Amino acid sequence: MAKKKKAELPKLKPQHLKFINSYINNNFKGVHAYAEAYDKDIEDPNQYNYCKTAAHLLLQREDICNYIHSKLEENHLNVNEALQILRFLAVQKGELPTALGAVKTVLQLNEKLIEKTEIKIEYKANFG
């Protein structure tokens, strides 16, 4: 039986690689990964929003998704483990769009993508 040849990883910029490594190593938190990779201060609301948008856009790129998938395979992270992490992220305020992007990526990469996912979150704020 012939060995399965490992697919070549796409060539990415050093900043992208730093983002991906931070994203994987820090529980798939896109905002924090982007801030770390691009040296942004997310305490500033404007920079936080910028990082949130930029991370979302990076996670939509096919080359970035392919690289993340290959890194997850190297680390033997299976779908159930990824979903367990994503369940945790889903309850974190401010990280839901990133978590949904990660869910979509994991499902796409495992050919289990549901065309349209709709999540409704109800949150009651109690002020005083």
N, C-alpha and C positions, 0 to 999 in steps of 0.2 A: 504494500500500500504506500502510495506517495505521500510525502508530508505536505500539509496544506501551507502554501506560501502566505506569509503575513503581509497584509496590504500595507503599502507605503503610506506613511502619515503625510498630511499636507504640510507644506512649508509655511510656517507662521512667523510673524514678527516676535521679537523677544518679549514685548509688552503683552502680546496675546498669550504667549506661553505662561508668563507670570500670572496673568488673569486666570487662566485655566487651572493652574496648580493651586492658586489660592481658592478658587471656586470649589474644587474638589476637596481640598484639605480643611476647609472651613464650613462644612455642612451645607454646601451649595447656596451660599448667601452671595448673590450677584452684586449687590450694592457694595458690600464690604470687600469683595474680591476686586472689583473695579477700583475702588478707592485705594487699596493696597498696591495694585499694579501700576496705577497712574498717579500715585502720591496726591490724593485728594483728601480734603478735610470734610468728612461727612457730618461734622457738628454744625457746619454752615448749611442752612436749609437749601440754599440755591445749589451748592455743590452736591448735597445729598440727592436732590432731584435730578441733577445732571448725571450723576453716577447711576442712578436707578434707570434712567432712559438709555444710557450708553451700555450698561450691562445687558439690558433687555435686547438691544440691537445686536450685540455680540452673540448672544445666545440664540439668535435667529439665523446666524450664518451657518451654512452647511459645513464649511471647513472646520469651524470651531466645534460644532456638534460631533463631527467625525472624530476629531482629536479627543474630545471628552469621552466618547464611546470607547475609543481604543484604550485610553487610560483606565477607564472603569473595568474593561475586560482584563487588563494587566493586573489590576487589584482584585479581580474575581468578585466584583460587586454584581450580584444578580438582581433581577427585577424586584423580588420581595424585599431585599435589603434597601434598594433604592426607594421603594414605596414607603418603607418604614421611616426612612429619613424625611421623605416628603410629607408624610403625615405630621411629623414634628414641625416642619417648616410651615405647614398650612395654618397652624394656630399662632404663629408668630406675626404680630402686627407689622405691617410695612414690607414683609417679604413674600406675601402671597403671589404677586405677579411673577416674581422670580421662581418661586416654587412651582407655579403652574407651567412656566417655561421649561423647568427641569423635568416635570412630569411628562410634558409633551415630548421632550427629547428622548427620555427613557422609553416611552411607549413607541415612538417612531422607530427608534433604533431596534426595538424588539418586535416590530411589525404588528403592533397591537393598537395602533392609533384609532381612536374614535374621532370621526370627523368633527364633531362639535361637542365641546364640553362646557357645561354651564354650571357654575357654582354660585350659590346664593348664601351669603353670610349675613346673619342678623346680629347686630351689636347694639345693646342699649347702654347709653352713657348715663351715669348718674352723677349729676353735678350738684352736690350740696345736699 
